[in-house]
Amino acid sequence: MKTAAGVCQCGCGQSTQIPVRNDAAKGWTKGQPLKFIKGHNLKLRSALSEDEKKERRRRYNANYRTTYRDKELKRLRAYHLANREAERAYRLANGEKNRQSVRRYYRRHRQRVLEARREHRAAHLQEIRKRQRERYAANPESYRTASRNWRHANPEKVREHKHKRRALLRGGGESWTAIQWETLKRQLGHRCVGCWKTETELAALGLKLVPDHIVPLAKGGMNDICNIQPLCNGKGGCNSRKGPKYVDYLVAY
């Protein structure tokens, strides 16, 4: 190597050198000045706090994975194939620790994970469906139990799905979401807009708050949140009395 006009990035102002060959292990790029002169990087690391060292290692690793992505994926696949049993044993022995690590990664890279899942599902849709059918055929009762438990734990999402399906069959356009429904209920104080009772009062009467279409789907109403009002449902409830009529209780109130 020969002396270059570049300067050390540690701020000392001394000239760095230009390597005459590439060396990924040493961080050399042919024709480009080195980032640090020999020994300076080591001195800088010794002056850093533990948190600064961790952050520096994290940035370095992230940059390395981005630069050598294909190489890293190939290495990880080879390691996974060669150590499947050891990885399975580790996951069984450290289940909670592994789940926490997965959750942390998901929170940090949620959009990336979701996009990767969508791409993988679109590219392998038939294979995924085939595996799902095989798993269901092998243990149908387990799937039915899991489905029932999910429906009991997520009634709002189940209701959203049913309304969306009914709207699609009747050409009602796009559907509202469970989050929009919860927001609407909160804005109205979790009350039925027909009798103005709260959800707690309705529960005591054996009624529950449900989304009702102001303009019914059967009469051309849209399945948008703007066409939804919360009404109590059950024996003698406002939703039952309204039926398939057009009644905007908010305006009437």
Secondary structure, 3 states (H helix, E strand, C coil): CEEEEEECCCCCCCEEEECCCCECCCCECCCCCCCCCCCHHHHHHHHCCHHHHHHHHHHHHHHHHHHCHHHHHHHHHHHHHHCHHHHHHHHHHCHHHHHHHHHHHHHHCHHHHHHHHHHHHHHCHHHHHHHHHHHHHHCHHHHHHHHHHHHHHCHHHHHHHHHHHHHHHHCCCCCCCHHHHHHHHHHCCCECCCCCCEHHHHHHCCCEEEEEECCCHHHCCCCCHHHEEEEEECCCCHHHHHCCCCCCHHHHC
